[in-house]
Amino acid sequence: MPTPSNRLRSVPRSATYAVLDLVRTLRSQGHDVVDLGGGEPDFDTPRHISDEAVAAIRGGLTHYTPSRGLPELLEAVSEKLAKDNDVLVDPATDIVVTPSAKHALFVSLLAVLDPGDEVVVPTPSWVSYAAMAGMLGARPSFVELDSHSGFRLTRAALDRALTPRTKAVLVNTPNNPTGRVLDHDELSALVSFAVDNDLFVVSDEIYEKIRYVDRRHVSPAALPGGAVRTLTVNGFSKAHAMTGWRLGYVAGPTEVIGELLKAQQHTVGCAGSFVQRGGVAALTGSPGPVETMVAEYTARRDLLVSRLSQLPGVGCAAPEGALYVFPDITGVGLGDSAAFTTWLLERAQVAVTPGSAFGPGGEGHVRLSFANSLPVLDEALDRIERALHASR
């Protein structure tokens, strides 16, 4: 019998999807599991976005669009980048609209990495970065950040990860899973590192609008030397509760985007036509729904941080952005993060994601999502508290 490619056989399955699949299986068997493993907003997509997409369907916008995207969405993305990020791009040549920010990340890496190249990845980081690099025959070079410094990124740490094979650096702010929002000094250090070593920067900014600190989001492409080497990736899933719509985009230097477009044309062709019209409504409509969701996320974050910090052996810093807390569970004394995750599911029927899934620096932590209602979070915390006290 033929065997699958070695390229994919060497890539692990997604740890976050594994938790999601396990929760669904247990629930189908009648188990009352509280799922804090996923990062999917529990809000409905704002009505004005859905209405625009439905109107597009009814109006016959159900066919292919240009591979780059609908002109009106490209213009809206360009205006958003200029207004929110101080990133100036030509909507006709410097943007590609993709079916998800995840696809935008994959084709971005495809456009800048060759087999044998290395990409610097500060960790803990999202589980798919290393897998994407591996599927392309490249290798991640991890920069392990220290939780005791608040997962702060430094030039010295980046320099230690540099090798003759380094081609790019991939950064995520706000960060999944730590919740860190990189500040201007950190991102300036990152861009200067890229400039000094002639590297590309791939900037994953999917959580940009979900922040809890009073400082502006900084895009590497807006910093001196950043625009000519940065691919800025963003999307609609998190800020606008549009996970099922699968809509994202990437913006960057004209030449690189032109090469990236080939991958789009030869794989997915284009993002969904009526989905793109929903994206236009998201970017040009009222920011009120996003602000309402962020206010609710803030209350949920505060609840989790307060109650987790009171549990024996648990330390929990307040995240500055994104949808997760990343508590330190080393003081609990129940093994590593994978063992603790299994124990918590068995004893409390609460699903979380082990920190080890997020690369170096993640061990000793677990990730809990607060993309759940306050009553659900309270119930999960009650269960965790009872289980921990019973284990003492």
Secondary structure, 3 states (H helix, E strand, C coil): CCCCCHHHHCCCCCHHHHHHHHHHHHHHCCCCCEECCCCCCCCCCCHHHHHHHHHHHHCCCCCCCCCCCCHHHHHHHHHHHHHHHCCCCCCCCCEEEECCHHHHHHHHHHHHCCCCCEEEEEECCCCHHHHHHHHCCCEEEEEECCHHHCCCCCHHHHHHHCCCCEEEEEEECCCCCCCCCCCHHHHHHHHHHHHHCCCEEEEECCCCCCECCCCCCCCHHHCCCCCCCEEEEEECCCCCCCHHHCCEEEECCHHHHHHHHHHHHHCCCCCCHHHHHHHHHHHHCCCHHHHHHHHHHHHHHHHHHHHHHCCCCCECCCCCECCEECCECHHHCCCCHHHHHHHHHHHHCEECEEHHHHCCCCCCEEEEECCCCHHHHHHHHHHHHHHHHHCC
